[in-house]
Amino acid sequence: MKVHFIAIGGSAMHNLAIALCKKGYKVSGSDDEIFEPSKSRLENYHLLPETIGWNENKITKELDAVIVGMHARIDNPELIKAQSLGLNIYSYPEYLYEQSKDKIRVVIGGSHGKTTITSMIIHVLNYYHIDCDYMVGAQLEGFDVMVKLSDNAAITVLEGDEYLTSPIDRRPKFHLYKPTIALLSGIAWDHINVFPTFDNYIEQFKIFLNLIVKRGSLIYCTDDENVKTICETNKNDIYKYPYSLPAYTIENNITNLVYNNKKYPLKIFGKHNLLNLNGARLVCNLLKIDDEHFYEAITSFKGASKRLELVKSNETVAIYKDFAHAPSKLKATINAVKEQYPQRKLIACIELHTFSSLNEKFLQEYHLSMSAADTAIVYYNQHTLEHKKLPYISPEQVKSAFGGNNLIVYNDSKRLMDDLCKMDMKEKNLLMMSSGNFDGINLNELADNIIK
């Protein structure tokens, strides 16, 4: 099979390219920009394009498939050539479905928790040497790639993102997978540039539920009222399995699950992660792994990359990084650290980086989302606003939107890092939250300076 990727440098795209390469396909690709870690990983598999840019000469009748990424524009010369030749053109979710249409498809949907739940299921299946294909949105310890495709695995576990599929297919990605087993973790308005109202956003999840195959299964979180309402009123011919928070204790900054009077110490923490775990447990039950075996396996799960990931710690301070950027994620992550370390003060810092978070209207959704932190810091860069062609936002607007008396606003990353390094961190924790990188702040270097 000969497959060409238009926009091969994307996070999901380059992982799919590597997965097909490992499967024995002949893979080529193009992109107008490729950053790390995609660049090095493509290079390791001899898939890095020789030149940066688009080259319509790469599009020939010999190609069995062309996969187009969201980064490509509708007027991309390679896409136009592929269309003119009548080639088979797929988005990456379409192609994942093609590769998994004869398998049990587990699809994890929701505004938050998708990556962690998907990772938990993959971890447990791997623990018991149960072969599965997968696609997950973060690097997992012990796994070479974020996408695996094979001919032999009977199960595919897919993270079901609600963002758009491709420049020529404006459906949300998770509308293409047709789950055998679906999970819905939570619904909190996001992607305002694509879904301008909450009603429009929630409609995408209703459609997702109706795409579960007949007599398939739906696992859903009853702690989320939006999820509970749309799942319990859904008329699709499916089996439904609700879940909520499991029994647990926290002792010496370690969270333990309690099951049959036995404690299972975890490497993760936070009520949101315990909810994620309980949803993953029900999925594994449907894949013939009972509760006791699930709990045994999950004790070794360290979490997905950048999801409440410990950067560095000593006896009196811990520095964590997290992908949280939406209001609901901020609340859940901040509350998790406060509950895990009740004796320590918390300095929580968020970078406004996404289109939604920098939108003047959506900014109001963050009101009091950081109020549980002892010191709350909001960082944003005016260059990011300019790059996204968004109107100017003043520090005063940010302060007013977030509210609370514990808020400090920065728009200079060097000053932010300098001030953090000067703070007395004894008996305090630092939580750095962003889907970006605070304009180049090296969190390992910051942690080293704080620990010193």
Buried (B, 14 or more C-beta within 10 A) or exposed (E): EEBBBBBBBBBBBBBBBBBBBBBEBEBBBBBEEBEEEBBEBBEEBEBBBEEEEBBBEBBBEEBEBBBBBBBBEEEBBBBBBBBEEEBBBBBBBBBBBEBBEEBBBBBBBBBBBBBBBBBBBBBBBBBBEBEBBBBBBBBBEEBEBBBBBBEEBEBBBBBBBBBBBBBEBEBBBBBBBBBBBBBBBBBBBBBBBBBEEBEEBBEBBEEBBEBBBEEBBBBBBBBBEBBBEBBEEBEBEBEEBBBEBBEBEEEEEEBBBEBEEEBBEBEBBBBBBBBBBBBBBBBBBBBEBEBEBBBBBBBEBBBBBBBBBEBBBEEEBBBBBBBBBBBBBBBBBBBBBBBBBEEBBBBBBBBBBBBBBBBEEBBBBBBEBBBBBEBBBBBBBEEBBEEEEBEEBEBEBBBEBBBBEBBBBBBEBEEBBEEBBEEEBEEBBBBBBBBBBBBEBEBEEBBBBBBE
